Amino acid sequence: VPDLHERGVVERPSLLKFEVREDQTKHIVLTEAVELLDEDFNLKISKAVAAAPAHDLLVFIHGYNVSFEAALLRTAQLAVDLPFEGVPVCYSWPSQATLTGYPIDANNADWTVPHLKDFLLELATETGADSISVIAHSMGNRAMTAAIRQISQQQDSVDPPLFDRIVLAAPDIDADYFRRDAAPALVQVANHVTLYASSEDQALIASRKVNGYPRAGDSGADIVIAPGIDTIDVSGTDLSLLGHSYYGDNEIMLRDLYDVVRARLPAPQRTSLIQRAVGPMTYWQLAQRANAVNR
C-alpha cells in the first residue's frame, strides 16, 4: 500500500493518468503469492497473530465478479483504512471475475461452503486469536451465511460465540431465507451482527430481477430487520455508478465500520446513526454527514 494512499481508494494504474504499469509508490500492489500447505498456513497465521499489536483476525470474503488479486487488494485497503491492528485474512472463492459469470459465481459460492466452514473453524481453533471478525460482501454472504449455519448446528447453545463481529455488506441473498434461516445462526455464533443495506444498490436491484425475490441488502420498503441484528440503511452515502461497494469506498461508511469492528460499539452508541422504527422493530439510518447526531 503506497505511503500516499487515499482512504477509501484501491489505487490502480489508470489510463486517464497515462499509467500503464503498476508503481508501488502510487498503487496498491500484490508483490508476491506463495502457496502453502494447510499446516504451514495456520502456523504462519498463528505467528502473525502473536506478533500483532492486537491478537485479532479480520476475515474478508469477496462477492461476485472479483478476481483473486482484486480480493487481496481490497482486503489490504480495508485493513489499512479501518485501521485494523490484528491480522487481515482474505478468503477467496473461485469467482469468474466477469460480468457475465453471475450464474457460475452463484454455483461456486454454494460449492465453496464446506471449504469456508472448515477454514473459519480452523481460524477459530488453531490460530490463538483472541477474536475473529468476518466481513462478507455481496454474493460472498451466500457462502458465509451457509457456512455459519453449518457451524451453528455443530455448536451447543451453551458454547460461547466463536466469532466477535460479523458484518454483511450489501448481501446478495434471499431476504426471506435470511430472516428465517441465516439470522438465528449468525446471532448464535457471533457476539454482534451488522447488516448494511441500501435502496440505491443497482447491483442488488439487478439481482432481484434475476432471482425474482428481494435481497437482504435491499432497504426501503423491503428492509430486513431481524432480532439480535443491527440493520443499517446506508442509502445516499454511495455516489458511484452501481452503489454496491460502499463498504470500502466511502469515508462515512468506513468510520461506521471502524465503530463496529474496532470500537465494538452497538448501534445505539454510534452518533452517526439515526434510529428508525418499522412497527415494533428498529433499524438505523447512516447519516450522510459524519458529524450527524442521534435524534
Stockholm file with secondary structure:
# STOCKHOLM 1.0

chainA/1-295         VPDLHERGVVERPSLLKFEVREDQTKHIVLTEAVELLDEDFNLKISKAVAAAPAHDLLVFIHGYNVSFEAALLRTAQLAVDLPFEGVPVCYSWPSQATLTGYPIDANNADWTVPHLKDFLLELATETGADSISVIAHSMGNRAMTAAIRQISQQQDSVDPPLFDRIVLAAPDIDADYFRRDAAPALVQVANHVTLYASSEDQALIASRKVNGYPRAGDSGADIVIAPGIDTIDVSGTDLSLLGHSYYGDNEIMLRDLYDVVRARLPAPQRTSLIQRAVGPMTYWQLAQRANAVNR
#=GR chainA/1-295 SS CCTTCCTTCCCCCCGGGTCCSCCTTTSCCCCCCCCCCHHHHHHHHHHHHHHSSSCEEEEEECCSSCCHHHHHHHHHHHHHHTTCCSEEEEECCCCCCSGGGHHHHHHHHHHTHHHHHHHHHHHHHHSCCSEEEEEEETTHHHHHHHHHHHHHHHSCTTSCCSEEEEEEESCCSBHHHIIIIIHHHHHHHEEEEEEEECTTCHHHHHHHHHHSSCBTTCCGGGCCCCTTEEEEECTTSCCSSSCCCHHHHCHHHHHHHHHHHTSCCCGGGCTTEEEEEETTEEEEEECSSTTCCCC
#=GC SS_cons         CCTTCCTTCCCCCCGGGTCCSCCTTTSCCCCCCCCCCHHHHHHHHHHHHHHSSSCEEEEEECCSSCCHHHHHHHHHHHHHHTTCCSEEEEECCCCCCSGGGHHHHHHHHHHTHHHHHHHHHHHHHHSCCSEEEEEEETTHHHHHHHHHHHHHHHSCTTSCCSEEEEEEESCCSBHHHIIIIIHHHHHHHEEEEEEEECTTCHHHHHHHHHHSSCBTTCCGGGCCCCTTEEEEECTTSCCSSSCCCHHHHCHHHHHHHHHHHTSCCCGGGCTTEEEEEETTEEEEEECSSTTCCCC
//
